[in-house]
Amino acid sequence: MSLKRITVLISGRGSNLGALIDACVHGSIAGAVTHVLSNRRDAPGLRIAERHAIATTVVEQRDYASRDAFDRALVEAVDRTEPDLCVLAGFMRLLDDTFVERYQGRLINIHPSLLPLYPGLHTHRRALADGVKAHGCTAHFVTSKLDGGPIIAQGVVGVRDDDDEATLAARVLEVEHRVLPAAVRWFCEGRLCIVSNRVQLLDGPRSGDALVAPPDR
């Protein structure tokens, strides 16, 4: 099996990028992060890529006269990386329909909530305000509906009585570092199948057998 080429899009610190790189380096993913693209030239995650000798590109919106010009530049930049899979790992820009349609079925996002709960921003604040007892993250295929694509896997954490946004976010992030590499691994192994807008894991355990569903094994 040839290694899949993975392009990762980031906007910030790149902790999920680091988790993906580690999984690729240790051979648990049948792929390699071959390019990292950011919409911010000051994104700390770019330094992670450089430490691993991974090529980087910056496409910053303020460098372009319009949103349409930025969107075209983003598509062109990603196309040049020739990815088998694109991963949004904290990429904080909405993608236009042209981009989403171009990479339909090979575009994965990690979102810090148990979708369909809390799409969009400020997920931990909203979960705490609602008094939920369980929170978490979701790896999903990206569609034109914001945070509404088919769910690949979810990770769950309990919400503690003394949690604030920072403590809850930190525990959710730890689970993201398990869920996203698992989803990417299954994609690279050709084990993900979408049927009636639901993702099935081929040759895998039943969903619901662990807090990460499907279990990370």
N, C-alpha and C positions, 0 to 999 in steps of 0.2 A: 504494500500500500504506500503510495507516494504521500509525502507530507503536504498537508493543506497550507496554503499561504493565507495568513491572517493579518488583516489591517485593523488596527485599533484606533478609534477616535476618542480623544480626551479633551477636557477643558481645564482640569485642575491637578490635584496631587498625584493621581495615577496609581492609587493603591490596588485597585482591581487589575490594572495593567500589570503591576508587579506580580500579582497572584497568577495571572495568565502566563507571564514569562517563566515564572518558576515551574509551573506545571509542564510547560513545553520543554524546558531545559531538562527536567527530570524524567521526561518520556511518558508522562501520563496522558498527554494529548498528542494525537497523531498529526501534529501540525506545528507551525512555527510562526511567531509574531515577526513578520518581515518588514512591517512599516508602522509607524505611529504618526498620526495626524492630529494637530490641535488647532482650534480656532483662537487660541491665545498663545502668543509667543513667550509669555512669562509663566506658562503652566509648569509646575514642578515635575509633572510626569514626563516631560521631555528629557529631563536629566536621567530618569530611570532608563529610558530607551537608549540614550547615549552611552550609559555605563555598560550596556549589553551590546554595544555596537550595532544597534538597530537604526535604520534610516528614519529620519523624521522630516515632516513637512508642516509648515504653519500656513493656514489660510484664515486670516483675521478679517472679520467683516468690516471693520472701520477702514480697511485699505481699499474698499470697493465703493463705487459711487451709488450702488443700489443693492437691495436684497437679492434681486434677480441675478446681478453680476456676481455676487458672493456665491449664490447657489450653483451657478454654472462653474465657477472656479473650484468649488468643493467637489463636484462630480468629476471634473477633469483631473483633479489631484488624486482622487481615489482610483479612478480608472487607470492612471499611470502605475499604480502599485500592483495591478493585476491580481486582485484578491480572490480567493475561493470563498472567503467569509469576511464580513465586516462586523466588528463588535463595537457597540457604543458603551464605553466604560466611563460614565460621568461626562458625556458630551452634552453640554448645556445649551444647545441650539436646536430649535425645531427644524426638522428636515422637510424639504418640500416634496410634493408628490412625485416629481420626476426622479428624485434621488431614491425614494422608497420603492417606486416601481422598478427602477433599474436593478436594484439589489434584492427584490422580493424573494423570500425563501432562503436568503443567505445574509440576513441582516438581523443581528441579535442585540438586545439591550438588557441591561440589569437595572431594575427599578427598586427603590427602597420602600416598598410596601407590599402587602399581600393583595395584589390586583385581583379583582377590579376595584378594591378599596383604594382610595387616595391616589388617583392618577395626578400627574403634575407635580407641583412643588410643595415644600413644607410638609412632607408626609409625616414626620415624627411629631411635629407640633399638632397636627390635626388628629393623629391617633391618640395622643395624650389628652387632648381636649374632649374627645369622645369617650374617654375612659375605657378603651378596649383592653382586654386581658392578653391578647396575642397580637403580635406585629411581625414584620419580617421583610422579605425581599422576594422579587420575582424575576426570573430570566424568561424573556419572551421574544418571539419573532416580531419584528417591527412592521406595522401596517400604517396606512394613512390616518387611522384613528389613534389619537394620542394615548399611549400606554394601553392600547386595546387589542394588540395582536395575540395570536395563540400562545398560551403559556407552556413553557418547556418544563420548568421546575420552580419550586418555591422553598424557601427556608423560613422557619418560624422561631421566634424568641418570645418568651414571656415578658409581659410588661410589669415591672416592679412598682410597688407603692411609692418608692422614693426616686423614681426615674425622672429626669428632665430630658430635654431634647438631646443634649450632648451625650449623656450616658446611654440613652436608648439608641442613638445613632451609632455609637461605638460598637455596641453588641450586634446590631444589625449588620454593620460593615464586616465584622468577623464572619458572619454567615454568608454574606455576599462573596467572600473570598473562597468559599466552598462551592456555592451554587453556580457561579459563572463559569469556573473551569470545568465543572461537571457538564454543563450544557454545551460548552464548546467541544469538549471531548466527544460527547455523543454525536454532535454534528459531524465532526471530523471522521468518526467511525461509520457514518452513514446510517445511524440508528434512529434518527428522528423522522417521523412520518406525520403529516398533517391530514386528518380525516374529519370533515365537517367542522372545520375551524378548531379542532382539538388536536393536540400533539400526542402521538403515541410513541413510546420508547420501545423499539424492537428488541426482542431477546433480553428484556429487562424484568426486574421485579415489579410487583404490583405497586401502583401509586398508593400512598397512605400507610406504607409499612414503616415510615420513619419521618422525622421532622423535616428532612429534605425529601420532597416528593416529586419525582421518583428518588429513592435512596441513592446516595452517591457511592455506587459500587457496580 
